[in-house]
Amino acid sequence: MVEPIERFYFDSPINEISDADEVLLLKIERTRHMLKQAVQSGKKFTDYDVVQLSQKLDEYLLEIQKKRLIRREIRKIIGEEYKDEIF
């Protein structure tokens, strides 16, 4: 039985995510789920495939955080009144 993939902190309204980020969010969720399954199946945190999954998850999380930071900085520059026209 496949455990449902749960969304974590990205679902918060504070953390606005554009439609274009949906694929990235799915990659994050899938990789997180695979990592969790690997550890629950008895693999060690130092096993090669667990390290690879962890590093891939780090890359995805960093990418989404960079996007959020860029959006926040753009909003500061252009002002909140124009944010809906861009995002």
N, C-alpha and C positions, 0 to 999 in steps of 0.2 A: 504494500500500500504506500502510495506516495503522499508524503506529508504536504499540506498546502503551504505555499510560499507566503510568508508574512512580510508585509512591508514594515519598515521601521521608521525612523524619524523623518524621512522625506515626505510623509503624508501630512505633516503639520502645515497649517495655512501660512505660518511664518516662513517656511522654507518653500517659496514659490518655485515650481519646476515647470518649465515650458513643455509643450507637446513634443518638441524635438528631443527632449531628454528622456522620453519614455523608453527608448531602446536601451539607453545606458542604465536606467533604473532596473530594467529587466535583467541585464547582464549582472548588475550588482546583486540582485536578489538570487539569481541562479547560482552565481559563484559562492555567495554566502551559504546557500543551502548545501551545495556540494562540499564545501569546507566543513560544515557542521556534520554532514553524513560521514565524511572521511574520519573525523575524530571520534564520532560515536561508534564507528565500526572497529575501533581499536588502533587506528594509525596514530603514530606519535607526531607531535608538533614539528619534529625535526625530519620527518620523512620527506623525501624529495617532492612527491606530488602534493603533499600538504603545504609545503613551503611555496611551491609554484602557485597553488590556488590562493594562498594568503597574499602573495606578491601581486597577483592579478587583481584581487579585490582591492588592495591598496591603490593600485593604478586607477581603477574605476572610481573609487571614492575621492581620490585627489582630483580627478578630472571634473567630477560634479561639484566639488568644493570650489575649484577655480572658476567654473562657470557662474556659480552663485556670487562669488566675490566680484567678478567682472560686472555682473548685473547690478550689484549694489553700488559699485563705484560709478557706473554710468548714471544711475538714478541720482547720485549726489551731484554729478556734473550737470545733467540736463534738468533736474528738478522733478519732483514727484508728479507734477501736473501732466507731464508727457509720457510717463512710464507705460500707460496702457496702449499707447500708439506703437511702441517699440516691442514690448514683450507680449 
